[in-house]
């Protein structure tokens, strides 16, 4: 593995294989299947020991431990900010659309009501080694596509670490720094005071100051609500029409916080219940509301009634959940574990036109020699294994583990070593050229399947936690009278849904 070619640039594999439904409720079918690479050579390949249930579902109860969670990136819009957005929208809407941040900015007017019980339940399923949630029925995760759709953050563009090389742009940055320094002389450089010195004052750098506020409050929030000078270069780039790829940086911050959150509750659960010696306050810096909205979009059994009437042109997708009250769920863990029939692998196909995504009505094969439009290229970027660079994190992105979220078939995912290189090299790798001669785009209504060896690997790797799985199945049987269909397959013991134990 060299610095110039850290990963295999071919990202898809096409072959005939025996396939079955991820729920195990279909007959074995031999057909042409499309997979995301890298793929493990055998199910015995020493890839990664999945241990999703390192924290037993019955162990952690936040009411029994002194845990206080501050979601610093979960901001509710102030009226002062909303007014500023509306004022500058009249002048800069076209510019915001050009650089791909219009929906992200307009979404800041949205208010998402927090449900900590739901968040704790899903964080328990997080696997820090793969950056995926591991449910009994399969792996899933927040992808670049999710961040692009739900948050309005572009996948394409320059890195958030791109420096200012133009003299004029550096002069604008100096003016922003000077304004911040002057504010610091009279007190803390809070975002509220920052807005006061720019809103309606006719400043020549008002647009850059506005963008710096947006970045500091909603995209990369600090522990305290201060304007971050390290974000000034991004604001200057955006104000001059230079697109920035925010999605990988935002997703890196989400992955980092999900792992931090998971490790915290695992460590906390080791202490005696009610121990006074371990009160804990943790801060989640990323826009963590995206995790909750991700759950709502994909789990039908946990989904409150969205604002469907708002799905129209010009309204950001996030407004589906504006001020929506969550369902009262007594047992989030059980709902997550038993969602084999309630999980939506591709929820956004219903809103393909609204989301600006490339979901063709029929499958197509596109020669990469032809020009890919922005929608196609964004989709392809979401499919590639890479590493994501944020301001304080480099995180692995492994879409080949959750191929069904993109309409691709699932085979046993191969282990991908961490790149462990500098930020600049990792950024270069994210933007590396695509080497596939042909790119496959699945039909928007296509339902992907899994290989038989994947089903076998899943039961060996994950469902080998027999006691827990039996408890899950037992609880589900006691709470539901529905009977699950079983696939008509013989000889290899893959004739049960992935989320349930083998026949005995």
Secondary structure, 3 states (H helix, E strand, C coil): CCCCCCCCCCCEEEEEEEEECCCCCCCCEEEEEEEECCECCCCCCCCCCCCCCCCCCCCCCHHHCCEEEEECCCCCCCHHHHHHHHHHHHHHHHHHHHCCCHHHHHHHHCCCCCCHHHHHHHHCCEECCCCEEEECCEEECCCHHHHHHHHCCCCCCECCCCCCCCHHHHHHHHHHHHHHHHHHHHCCCEHHHHHHCCCCCCCCCHHHHHHHHHHHHHHCCCCCCECCHHHHHHHHHHHCCCCECHHHHHHHHHHHHHHHHHHHHHHHCCCCCCCHHHCEEEEECCCCHHHHHHHHHHEHHHCCCCCHHHCCCCCCHHHHHCCCCCCCCCCHHHHHHCHHHCECCCHHHHHHHHHCCCCCCCCEEEECCCCCCHHHHHHHHHHCCEEEECCCCEEEECHHHHHHHHCCEECCECCCCCCCCCHHHHHHHHCCCCCCCEEEECCCCCCCCEEHHHHHHHHHHCCCCHHHHHHHHHHHHHHCCCCCCCCCCCCCCCCCCCCCCCCC
